[in-house]
Amino acid sequence: MENNQQKPHAIMFAYPLQGHVIPFVHLALKLASNGFTITFVNTLSIHHHITKSQPTSAAADDNIFAGVRNSDLDIRYMTISDGLPLGFDRSLNHDQFMEGLLHVFSSHVDELVGKVVHSDPPVTCLISDTFFVWSSMIADKYKLVNVSFWSEPVLVLSLYYHLDLLRKNGHFASQDNRKDPIDYIPGVRAFEPKDLMSYLQATDNISTVVHRIIYKAFEDVKRADFIVCNTVQELESETISALQQKQPIYAIGPVFPTGLATTIVPTSLWSESDCTQWLDTRPNGSALYISFGSYAHVSKEEIVEIAYGVLLSGVSFIWVLRPDIVKSDETDFLPVGFEDEIKGRGLIVPWCHQMAVISHPAIRGFLTHCGWNSILESIWCGVPLLCFPLLTDQFTNRKLAVDDWRIGLNLCDKKPITRQEVANKINRLMRTEDELGDELRKNINELKGILKNTLTADGSSEKNFNQFINDVKRKLQGKLG
């Protein structure tokens, strides 16, 4: 029994959005592979969407980790209400959903942790998404080691972390936010205000529910015992080093599952179309992949211009296009006759397994919203980017990809987007003889090598991960002692 008490048991709460669930599941698997007992908690809504998206046989199982049952990994799975009925449309009623996460969700978390804290082995560690506002309260109440998991680049973490400096200097929350470069954030080189996250570019309304979550969450994270980040030391070394002066921070990314293209634990909230057959008919390096992710809103006008731009470019493509990301009352928002014109060279699907697609040799470029998971996956697969950020951290991620690492192009340098510019940028990215496209491919392949090396036994992410585990165990011994 004494050995059991020494075994770390982490209860993990993923933020209930697609882009957060994916790395959380992969972190759970990595920790369990390193001797942790894991209790993984999804909201009932996320669980419902994941199981509904699976083939009938898989959906019948009430545990998304069922595929690891026969392994040596000790992963338990639980679900929890987010305070709203299962049938409530969280996408259409975004603000109500967020208000619930801000005000109601913590009571459900408190009740669940209270029930399972005395499991065998006892729960000793809370790992929660940085955007949750209640983590230190729950960790303090149940005497748990408080670990915050940050699933975006450390640059974004640092900007939220130093919100007080942005306020003080008038780049945020002023009557007319300053437009000159921001050059006072520790460990961050001077950058333009247009590269701030969308919520920090706001001038008129800075008390939305998302703003209130940001204010509270990024005060709360300063009380965490440890912060683990899905990034790579070599890509953000100065920013990481500066934040490490404040708190223990570990760059352990990219947090991918073993096998990469597939995983035995489902994480998708929607059914995935199999694009393999179509891809296999394409020559190597001939196709463009287009996806705006799962949590964005594109106007109908922008979709139409992008569609015409793709037609003008003449390239083959796969376009992931979910109707609910388009801001339009119409369900038919593509240009008239578009789907007839693309027959033979284009495939439109509502959702797919992104890593399986971009790792295919037919894919040469990725037109992306610049979600952080997408950028890491693109680097891993050596696929350069055409960047079209839409909201939240995507503008800051674009800066890293286009300006700092030079692995991507801006889709449009000015608004509004035009079809001719879209076609021109696609061709620059995709053409073999284009000097800029060749430079992007060279740069992203260099970063690909760095990412692969970080996960080797002597790599920075593997060393940081092992250091994190050792530090958690030392902290636990201190608490038990």
Protein Blocks (a to p, Z undefined) as FASTA:
>chain_A
ZZmmmpccddddddfbfklmmmmmmmmmmmmmnopacdddddfklmmmmmmmpcfklmmp
ccfklmmmmmmbdcddddddehiafklcfklmmmlmmmmmmmmmmmmmmmmmmmmmmmcc
ddfbdcddfkbcklmmmmmmnopacddddfbdfklmmmmmmmmmmmmnopgopabdcfbd
cfkbghiacddfklpcfklmpfklmcbfklmmmmmmmmmmmmpfbdcddddfklmmmmmm
mmmmmpccddfbdcddehklacfbdfbfbdcddfklmmmmpcehkaccddebjbdcddfk
lmmmmmmmmmmnopacdddddfklpgcfbfblccehklmmmgojaccdfbdcfklmmmpm
kbmbdcdehiaklmmmmmmnopacddddfbhjlmmmmmmmmmmnopaccfblbdcddfkl
mmmmmmmmmpmklmklmmmmmmmmmmmmmmmmmmmmkbmklmmmmmmmmmmmmmmmmmmZ
Z
